[in-house]
Amino acid sequence: MKKIINFITHAIFTLLVLGYIFYEELVWERFALPIVRYVQSFKLLKRLEVMLKDVNGRVILVSFVLLFAVTELQGIYAGVLLLEGKVILWALIYAGKIPIAAFTFWLFRVTKPKLMAFPWFVKTYDFLMHAIEWMKSTDTYKSIKTKSLEIRAYIKKNYMSEGDSTKVKFQRIYRRLKIRLKNVLKA
């Protein structure tokens, strides 16, 4: 019974790590971070940053928590859509989440001292940061991260020719994966 529980626990943890790495490498680094940087460059936000210095910390806290909750709920809903096979709707919902998340990250960055004035917020923040660091220190994370880097290098070497447009590259990958999937299903 203990082996079964350990297997299930490891499988769930592995799925969480895979999800985190997928989010970190593909969603965050490729899409969200450039949008965050773009949003943070708006002159309007620079003026808003000055105005936020005079806003009550509780108002900022409520605003941040609401924005954070909305983006997380969007992400969960998008994940459900992806699991249901509704890829286009997933992409639209997730793409809609990114600007809101970008603004939320900006709000956190510029109001962090006011947010950290709330002890429960500090505890939650510290817990999340320690959990992420712990996860990154595990053998499971390191193994999956190494494999993902190998897969990325393989795809780049075998499917991404210099001078091809991104669309052509993805079409080539899609066609080859489709052929391989058909061969696997026939076997």
C-alpha positions in Angstrom: 0.0 0.0 0.0 2.9 2.3 0.8 4.4 1.8 -2.6 1.1 2.7 -4.3 0.9 5.9 -2.2 4.5 6.8 -3.0 3.9 6.2 -6.7 0.8 8.3 -6.7 2.5 11.1 -4.8 5.5 11.0 -7.1 3.2 11.1 -10.2 1.3 14.1 -8.9 4.5 15.9 -8.0 6.0 15.1 -11.4 2.9 16.6 -13.1 3.2 19.7 -10.9 6.9 20.0 -11.9 6.0 19.5 -15.6 3.3 22.2 -15.4 5.7 24.6 -13.6 8.5 24.1 -16.1 6.0 24.4 -19.0 4.7 27.6 -17.6 8.2 28.9 -16.7 9.9 28.1 -20.0 7.2 28.5 -22.6 4.5 30.8 -21.2 6.5 33.1 -18.9 9.8 33.4 -20.8 8.5 33.4 -24.3 5.2 35.3 -24.0 4.5 36.8 -20.6 7.8 38.4 -19.7 8.1 40.4 -23.0 4.5 41.6 -22.4 5.3 42.5 -18.8 8.3 44.5 -19.9 6.2 46.2 -22.5 3.4 47.1 -20.1 5.9 48.3 -17.5 7.3 50.8 -20.1 4.0 52.7 -20.4 4.3 56.3 -19.3 0.8 56.1 -17.8 2.1 53.5 -15.3 4.9 55.8 -14.3 2.4 58.4 -13.3 0.2 55.8 -11.6 3.3 54.6 -9.7 3.7 58.1 -8.2 0.0 58.3 -7.4 0.1 54.9 -5.6 2.5 56.2 -3.0 -0.5 58.1 -1.5 -3.0 55.2 -1.7 -3.9 53.3 1.5 -2.1 50.0 1.8 -5.4 48.1 2.3 -6.8 49.4 -1.0 -3.6 48.3 -2.7 -3.8 44.9 -1.0 -7.5 44.3 -2.0 -6.7 45.5 -5.6 -3.7 43.2 -5.8 -5.5 40.1 -4.4 -8.5 40.6 -6.7 -6.3 41.0 -9.8 -4.2 38.0 -8.7 -7.3 35.9 -8.1 -8.7 36.8 -11.5 -5.6 35.8 -13.3 -5.3 32.5 -11.4 -8.9 31.7 -12.1 -8.4 32.5 -15.8 -5.4 30.2 -15.8 -7.3 27.3 -14.1 -10.2 27.8 -16.5 -7.8 27.8 -19.5 -6.2 24.6 -18.2 -9.6 22.9 -18.0 -10.3 24.0 -21.6 -7.0 22.6 -22.7 -7.7 19.3 -21.0 -11.1 19.2 -22.8 -9.2 19.7 -26.1 -10.4 23.2 -26.8 -7.0 24.5 -27.8 -8.0 27.7 -29.5 -10.3 28.8 -26.7 -7.5 27.9 -24.2 -5.1 30.0 -26.1 -7.5 33.0 -26.3 -8.3 32.8 -22.5 -4.7 32.4 -21.6 -3.6 35.2 -23.9 -6.2 37.4 -22.3 -4.7 36.6 -18.9 -1.2 37.8 -19.7 -1.9 41.6 -19.8 -3.8 41.4 -16.5 -1.0 39.3 -15.0 1.6 41.8 -16.3 -0.2 44.7 -14.7 -0.5 42.6 -11.5 3.2 41.9 -11.4 3.9 45.6 -12.0 1.5 46.5 -9.1 3.3 44.0 -6.9 6.7 45.4 -7.8 5.9 49.1 -7.2 3.8 48.5 -4.0 5.7 45.6 -2.4 6.6 47.6 0.7 2.9 48.4 1.4 1.9 44.8 0.7 4.6 43.5 3.0 3.2 45.5 5.8 0.5 42.8 6.2 1.9 39.8 8.2 -0.3 37.2 6.5 0.8 38.5 3.1 4.5 38.2 4.1 3.9 34.6 5.4 2.1 33.6 2.2 4.8 35.2 0.0 7.6 33.6 1.9 5.8 30.2 1.8 5.4 30.4 -2.0 9.0 31.4 -2.5 10.3 28.6 -0.3 8.1 26.1 -2.0 9.4 27.1 -5.4 13.0 26.9 -4.2 12.4 23.5 -2.6 10.8 22.2 -5.8 13.7 23.4 -7.8 16.1 21.7 -5.5 14.5 18.2 -6.0 15.9 15.5 -8.2 12.6 15.3 -10.0 12.8 18.9 -11.0 16.4 18.7 -12.0 15.8 15.6 -14.1 12.8 17.0 -15.9 14.6 20.3 -16.5 17.6 18.5 -18.0 15.3 16.5 -20.2 13.4 19.6 -21.3 16.7 21.3 -22.3 17.7 18.2 -24.3 14.3 18.1 -26.1 14.5 21.8 -26.8 18.0 21.4 -28.3 16.9 18.4 -30.3 13.9 20.3 -31.7 16.1 23.3 -32.5 18.7 21.1 -34.3 16.3 18.9 -36.2 13.2 21.1 -36.9 14.3 24.7 -36.8 16.3 25.7 -39.9 17.9 29.1 -40.1 15.9 31.6 -42.2 12.5 29.8 -41.8 9.6 31.8 -40.4 8.1 30.8 -37.1 5.0 29.6 -38.9 7.0 27.3 -41.2 8.9 25.9 -38.2 5.8 25.1 -36.3 4.1 23.6 -39.4 7.2 21.3 -39.9 7.1 20.2 -36.2 3.3 19.6 -36.4 3.6 17.5 -39.6 6.4 15.3 -38.2 4.7 14.8 -34.8 1.5 13.9 -36.6 3.3 11.3 -38.7 5.0 9.8 -35.6 1.7 9.8 -33.7 0.0 7.9 -36.5 2.9 5.3 -36.5 2.6 4.9 -32.8 -1.1 4.4 -32.9 -0.7 1.8 -35.7 1.7 -0.3 -33.7 
